[in-house]
Amino acid sequence: MPPGISRTTIETDGKSMTIDYDPRALSDESVREVAAKLAPEAQRRFDKCVMRLGGRACEACALKLERKAEQIEGVRRARATFIGGVMSVTFDNAQLSPQQVSLIVRTFSQFLARAQAALLADDGSSSAAFAI
């Protein structure tokens, strides 16, 4: 990075980025040149893995699954909904493959399903389960 740029952030959609810079050190044109150089890499680097969610679970479970997935190194964004039956994960394909994302998320979902079932069994409620 040229001197004067303090940070770059690539949005998870791969279509936009933010460049923080010192305008005293760089001209607007120099920043545009840096953005033009980074854009192709940003578009190539991020992929999305879409998985079907099945079973019975609540949206709070979907939120837990999102949070777990976003803790995976290389995952930029995760969104899940049991109402829609879909989970999408945007990830850095230099760090993870779609198969790795799917396997890790599946493992998390199985763990969360077992934990939720155990909690519900303890309070006498009906059981809930979900699968990817």
PyMOL commands that set and color helices and strands:
alter all, ss='L'
color gray80, all
select helices_A, chain A and resi 28-45+59-70+98-122
alter helices_A, ss='H'
color red, helices_A
select strands_A, chain A and resi 5-10+17-21+46-52+54-56+75-81+86-92+129-131
alter strands_A, ss='S'
color yellow, strands_A
deselect
rebuild
show_as cartoon
